[in-house]
């Protein structure tokens, strides 16, 4: 090409190069076709949703699964060097622990759920709801045999009959609710009193429900939806049911599982797509029909057999009230229950 031709075509070539680059960026070229999720929700619960998101959008999703408290600690340790784009957490405490690392979500997204189901700062949003409850053995107990609220389980008559999962994030969120409703001193005393009743310790909610039905224990502190999975597999003869305390209180709270986008995310657009996808009618229907959680957008009803939110005596606590997971872990240690 002669110098004259070069001078003539060079501006056009540069313009074309810029346009191609912009088009590639708009179409999600390069790294924009990927998304890295840190999930405190188990793969059995949310794996199918993530797979469907990949198929629907073409986004290549990489997931790191672990407990919500462990992932929150990992994010704090990684800081600005985290490879995560999005934190999908089991409870508000985990999200609030890293809230300073999250970017503000658009008002159009936050408006899709009730105000109580998102961060006051708008940096994370609830995607599904979970009720704390007491699961009980139906051969040994009826609802009228159960105390009006959690304070009744400090009675020595429950010795050897209780199951709990001390390291479970939802249990620790329940303790956070106790601190908000009762105060530190009463919560600490309750933990010590129940411990004096020699409760059996389990690693998670599922084995608590199984042990209750098997008669290994009479009651356990769990989330509502674990029972419904057993009922689907075992049928109505399964010997356990949920009890939502009549007087409400800390074991009648409605917790949210939610997500936030990391400020350092290399793919914030795909992270936002994922949040919007989980708030779509199809994903909310999945939460209702497959995991038996509560949809939050108001467009999808709870699954048949799941007690409606309106019938649970939920204490008036905000997501912010349930955010201090570290303080609850400290109190549980103070009671001598975890190392």
C-alpha positions in Angstrom: 0.0 0.0 0.0 1.5 3.4 -1.0 1.9 6.2 1.6 -1.0 8.1 -0.1 -3.3 5.1 0.2 -2.2 4.5 3.7 -3.1 8.1 4.7 -6.4 7.7 2.9 -7.5 4.5 4.6 -5.8 4.6 8.0 -8.6 6.7 9.7 -11.2 4.3 8.3 -9.3 1.3 9.5 -8.9 2.8 12.9 -12.6 3.6 13.1 -13.5 0.0 12.0 -11.2 -1.4 14.6 -12.9 0.6 17.4 -16.3 -0.3 16.2 -15.4 -4.0 16.2 -14.1 -3.7 19.7 -17.2 -2.0 20.9 -19.4 -4.7 19.3 -17.4 -7.5 20.9 -17.7 -5.8 24.3 -21.5 -5.3 23.8 -21.9 -9.0 22.9 -20.0 -10.2 25.9 -16.7 -11.1 24.2 -13.7 -12.4 26.1 -14.0 -12.6 29.9 -17.5 -11.0 29.8 -18.9 -14.5 29.0 -18.0 -15.7 32.5 -19.3 -15.4 36.0 -17.7 -16.6 39.3 -20.1 -17.3 42.1 -19.3 -17.9 45.8 -22.3 -19.9 46.9 -23.2 -20.5 50.6 -26.2 -22.3 49.3 -25.6 -26.0 48.6 -25.2 -27.4 45.2 -28.2 -29.7 45.6 -30.4 -26.7 46.3 -29.3 -24.2 43.7 -27.2 -26.2 41.2 -30.1 -26.8 38.8 -30.9 -23.1 38.8 -27.3 -22.2 38.0 -27.2 -24.8 35.2 -30.4 -23.4 33.7 -29.0 -19.9 33.8 -25.9 -21.0 31.9 -28.1 -22.7 29.3 -30.4 -19.7 28.9 -27.7 -17.0 28.7 -24.6 -18.8 27.4 -22.6 -17.4 30.4 -19.9 -19.7 31.6 -20.5 -20.0 35.4 -17.8 -21.2 37.9 -19.1 -21.9 41.4 -17.2 -22.2 44.7 -19.5 -24.0 47.2 -19.0 -23.8 51.0 -20.8 -22.6 54.1 -21.9 -19.0 54.2 -19.7 -18.0 57.2 -16.6 -19.7 55.6 -17.2 -17.9 52.3 -17.7 -14.5 54.0 -14.4 -15.1 55.8 -12.7 -16.0 52.6 -14.0 -12.8 50.9 -12.7 -10.7 53.7 -9.3 -12.4 53.5 -9.1 -12.0 49.7 -10.2 -8.4 49.7 -9.7 -6.6 46.5 -8.0 -9.7 45.0 -11.1 -11.9 45.2 -12.0 -13.6 41.9 -15.6 -13.7 42.9 -18.2 -11.7 41.0 -21.2 -12.5 43.2 -21.8 -13.8 46.7 -24.9 -16.0 47.0 -25.5 -16.4 50.7 -27.7 -18.5 52.9 -28.6 -15.7 55.3 -28.4 -11.9 55.9 -25.5 -12.3 58.4 -23.1 -13.5 55.8 -24.0 -10.8 53.3 -23.8 -8.1 55.9 -20.4 -9.3 57.0 -19.0 -8.3 53.6 -21.4 -5.5 52.8 -18.5 -3.1 52.4 -17.2 -5.2 49.5 -20.5 -5.1 47.6 -21.8 -2.5 45.1 -25.2 -0.9 45.2 -27.9 -2.6 43.2 -30.2 -0.7 40.9 -33.5 0.5 42.4 -35.4 -1.4 39.7 -34.0 -4.6 41.1 -34.5 -3.7 44.8 -38.1 -2.8 44.1 -38.9 -6.4 43.2 -39.0 -7.6 46.8 -40.4 -6.3 50.1 -38.2 -3.6 51.7 -37.5 -5.9 54.7 -36.0 -8.5 52.3 -33.0 -6.4 51.2 -30.1 -4.5 52.7 -31.0 -1.0 53.9 -28.0 0.2 51.9 -29.2 -1.5 48.8 -26.0 -3.6 48.4 -27.7 -7.0 48.6 -31.1 -8.5 47.9 -33.1 -11.4 49.2 -34.0 -14.0 46.6 -36.1 -16.5 48.6 -37.5 -16.7 52.2 -37.0 -19.4 54.8 -38.9 -19.7 58.1 -37.2 -20.9 61.3 -39.4 -23.6 62.9 -39.4 -26.5 65.4 -39.7 -29.9 63.9 -41.3 -32.5 66.2 -42.0 -36.2 66.3 -45.7 -36.8 65.6 -45.8 -40.1 67.5 -44.6 -38.5 70.8 -45.9 -35.0 70.5 -48.8 -32.8 69.3 -48.6 -29.0 68.7 -50.3 -28.4 72.0 -47.5 -30.2 73.8 -44.9 -27.7 72.5 -44.1 -24.5 74.3 -45.4 -21.1 73.1 -41.9 -19.9 72.3 -38.3 -21.0 72.5 -38.0 -20.1 76.2 -39.9 -23.3 77.0 -37.1 -25.5 75.8 -35.0 -24.4 78.7 -37.3 -26.5 80.9 -35.5 -29.6 82.3 -38.3 -31.8 81.0 -36.7 -31.5 77.5 -33.5 -33.1 78.7 -32.1 -35.4 76.0 -34.9 -34.7 73.6 -33.6 -31.7 71.6 -31.4 -31.5 68.5 -29.5 -28.4 67.2 -26.8 -27.5 64.7 -24.6 -25.0 66.4 -22.4 -24.2 63.4 -25.2 -23.9 60.9 -25.6 -20.3 59.6 -29.4 -20.4 60.0 -29.1 -21.5 63.6 -26.7 -18.6 64.2 -29.1 -16.2 62.5 -31.7 -17.5 65.0 -29.4 -16.6 67.8 -29.0 -13.2 66.3 -32.7 -12.8 66.4 -32.7 -13.8 70.1 -30.1 -11.1 70.8 -32.3 -8.5 69.0 -35.5 -9.6 70.8 -34.3 -10.7 74.2 -30.9 -9.1 74.6 -27.4 -10.6 75.1 -27.9 -11.7 78.7 -31.1 -13.7 78.2 -29.8 -15.2 75.0 -26.6 -16.4 76.7 -28.6 -17.9 79.6 -31.0 -19.7 77.1 -28.0 -21.2 75.3 -26.6 -22.4 78.6 -30.0 -23.7 79.9 -30.6 -25.7 76.7 -27.1 -27.1 76.8 -27.8 -28.3 80.3 -30.6 -30.3 78.8 -28.0 -32.3 76.9 -29.2 -31.6 73.3 -27.7 -33.7 70.5 -25.5 -31.9 68.1 -25.9 -32.3 64.3 -23.9 -30.9 61.4 -27.0 -29.5 59.6 -30.8 -29.4 59.3 -31.4 -32.5 57.3 -30.1 -35.0 59.8 -32.0 -33.2 62.5 -35.3 -33.8 60.7 -34.4 -37.4 60.0 -33.4 -38.0 63.6 -36.7 -36.5 64.8 -38.8 -38.7 62.5 -36.8 -41.7 63.7 -37.4 -41.0 67.3 -33.7 -40.3 68.1 -34.9 -36.9 69.4 -38.3 -35.4 69.9 -37.7 -31.8 68.6 -35.2 -29.9 66.6 -34.5 -26.3 65.6 -34.5 -26.2 61.8 -35.6 -24.3 58.7 -39.1 -25.1 57.5 -38.3 -26.5 54.0 -36.3 -29.5 55.0 -39.4 -31.3 56.3 -41.2 -30.9 52.9 -38.4 -32.6 51.1 -38.8 -35.6 53.3 -42.6 -35.6 52.9 -42.1 -35.8 49.1 -39.7 -38.7 49.4 -41.3 -40.6 52.3 -45.0 -39.6 52.0 -47.5 -38.3 54.6 -46.6 -41.2 56.9 -43.3 -39.5 57.7 -43.3 -39.1 61.5 -42.3 -35.4 61.7 -44.0 -32.1 61.2 -43.2 -28.4 61.6 -44.4 -26.2 64.4 -44.3 -22.4 64.1 -44.3 -21.1 67.8 -47.6 -19.7 68.7 -46.1 -16.7 70.5 -43.7 -16.0 67.7 -40.3 -14.9 68.7 -36.8 -15.8 67.5 -37.8 -19.2 66.1 -40.6 -17.7 64.0 -38.3 -15.4 62.0 -38.4 -15.3 58.2 -34.8 -15.2 56.9 -33.8 -14.5 53.4 -31.2 -16.2 51.2 -29.7 -13.4 49.0 -27.0 -12.2 46.8 -24.7 -9.2 46.2 -22.3 -8.2 43.5 -18.7 -7.7 44.5 -17.3 -4.2 43.9 -14.2 -5.7 42.4 -16.2 -7.9 40.0 -14.8 -8.2 36.5 -18.2 -9.2 35.2 -20.8 -7.1 37.0 -23.2 -7.2 34.1 -23.4 -11.0 34.2 -23.7 -10.9 38.0 -26.7 -8.5 37.6 -28.2 -10.8 35.0 -27.9 -13.7 37.5 -29.7 -11.8 40.2 -32.4 -10.7 37.8 -32.8 -14.3 36.7 -33.3 -15.5 40.2 -36.1 -12.9 40.6 -37.8 -14.0 37.5 -41.1 -15.9 37.7 -39.5 -19.1 36.5 -36.8 -19.0 39.2 -39.2 -18.0 41.9 -41.5 -20.9 40.9 -38.4 -23.2 41.3 -37.9 -22.0 44.8 -41.5 -22.6 45.7 -41.9 -26.0 43.9 -38.5 -27.5 44.2 -36.9 -26.2 47.4 -40.2 -25.3 49.2 -38.9 -21.9 50.1 -41.0 -18.7 50.0 -40.9 -16.7 46.8 -40.4 -13.0 47.5 -41.6 -11.1 44.4 -45.3 -11.5 45.3 -46.1 -13.0 41.9 -45.7 -16.7 42.8 -47.5 -18.4 45.8 -45.8 -20.7 48.3 -46.0 -24.4 47.6 -49.0 -26.4 48.6 -48.6 -27.6 52.2 -46.2 -24.8 53.2 -47.7 -22.6 55.8 -48.3 -19.1 54.3 -46.1 -16.3 55.6 -49.2 -14.5 56.7 -49.9 -17.3 59.2 -46.5 -17.2 60.9 -46.1 -14.9 63.9 -42.9 -13.4 62.6 -41.3 -10.9 64.9 -40.8 -7.4 63.5 -37.2 -7.7 62.6 -35.4 -6.2 59.6 -32.6 -7.9 57.7 -30.3 -5.4 59.4 -31.4 -6.8 62.8 -30.3 -10.3 61.6 -26.9 -9.2 60.2 -24.5 -9.6 63.2 -23.4 -13.2 62.6 -20.0 -12.6 64.2 -21.6 -11.3 67.4 -23.7 -14.5 67.6 -20.7 -16.7 67.0 -18.9 -14.9 69.8 -21.9 -15.5 72.2 -22.1 -19.2 71.3 -18.4 -19.5 72.1 -19.0 -17.6 75.3 -21.6 -20.2 76.2 -18.9 -22.9 75.6 -20.8 -24.5 72.8 -18.3 -24.1 69.9 -14.5 -23.7 69.9 
